[in-house]
Amino acid sequence: MKQKSKNIKTVVIFCAILFFFLQTSLEPCTVAVVSGKATKDGRPLLWKNRDASFVANKLVSLSGKKYSFIGLVNAGFKDINQIWAGCNTAGFAIINSASSDLAKDQMGMRDNGRIMMQALGECADVSDFEKLLRTTSGKRLVGANFGVIDAKGNACFFETSATSFTKLDANDPLVAPQGYIIRTNYAYTSPVKNGGGGYIRFERASKLFQAASAEKCLNVKFILQEVARDLVNEKLHSNPLQSTLLFDSSTPLYINTNDTINRNSTVSVALFQGAPSPKKPYLATMWIILGQPVCSVALPIWAHGGVVPEVLGGDETAPLNDLSRALVSYLYPDQRGHMNQYLNVNRFLNYKGEGFLKKLITIENHVIEQTEKKWSKWEKKQPTEEEVNDFTKEIADWAYQTLKETFSDITISN
């Protein structure tokens, strides 16, 4: 009897540990911060492709000690104590990527999401975040590259451990000559030689950003449509979008997406456009893709509105995320072992003649066009919360319904 009780206790402890790691899943992400000096409209950009084991993502609206904010969370948890990307009403936005070379072990990164949640509730700008890191030194368990922007035009990375941090300013030409900083899962200031990971993704993102910078087109569309959805593995000379092969449906071509920017483990994308000035923090915009980027579209939302539409939130899971997961299952039909890393190129390029990407971009371009028109009006006159929420809901509902109609033969499983 005692042995049975002991076994039950062991199972309970194991489940608790598993639950913890599911909620605080490692963030092997691809991220970047872009100075307003490098963008055409002068607004800084902050980007994160979130790679995680927890596939159900959604947005929530919360209130902190000083500011309300919109945050990206793992869906299905009643008690929210971690945010994986977000923006507050002061125009301050934050993202992260896990940097294991800044922590002793995985437990040494368990506060990554908690620090971001605290920052969104308390920080008005980058200097406030720096103060937060100083006051929590030795009291936190983190190993992360934290990216932050604010309404003052600041754009920085903080390579952060439990007891120290290094600030890297994208506005400093000595630190970022081209006006941007890219990170994956290692820190330049880490004492661990060749530690961390994500080297292939870093090289690919750097190449894409460098080309865009030379052409002066570092903007929302570039990051969402060319970087976040990139499927190129240059180490393998693999670029499915440029393939001229005639595919035979009986012997489909597959590509491994474990080391591409759009990964089989990418569960969402967050892209922030900073406010145009400190007087207009309400214009700080969050673009969110719920689900793998090649299986979903980007939608806008503002902390100023304070409400998350059903499509992006939901009681349990977000409808847009659920739809995206169905599309993922279609593109990754073989889930045996590591086969879940292999995308079916035939289906991706040939779906209904046009392929996935063209259909997604058509919908997304309409969303971006309508958002830019609305944003121009709001820049001249501050909108009410109701106006912001009405537009956010309207464009989200339209995009979701259009996606469902476009991919009507792919079933959403509950």
Secondary structure, 3 states (H helix, E strand, C coil): CHHHHHHHHHHHHHHHHHHHHHHCCCCCCEEEEECHHHCCCCCCEEEEEEECCCCCEEEEEEECCCCEEEEEEECCCCCCCCCCEEEECCCCEEEEEECHHHCCCHHHHCCHHHHHHHHHHHCCCHHHHHHHHHHCCCCCCCCEEEEEECCCCCEEEEEECCCCEEEEECCCCCCCCCCEEEECECCCCCCCCCCCECHHHHHHHHHHHHHHHHCCCCCHHHHHHHHCCCCCECCCCECHHHCCCCCCCCCCCEEECCCCCCCCCEEEEEEEECCCCCCCHHHCEEEEEECCHHHCCCEEECCCCCCCCCCCCCCCCCHHHHHHHHHHHHHCCCCCHHHHHEEEHHHHHHHHHCCHHHHHHHHHHHHHHHHHHHHHHHHHCCCCHHHHHHHHHHHHHHHHHHHHHHCCCCCCCC
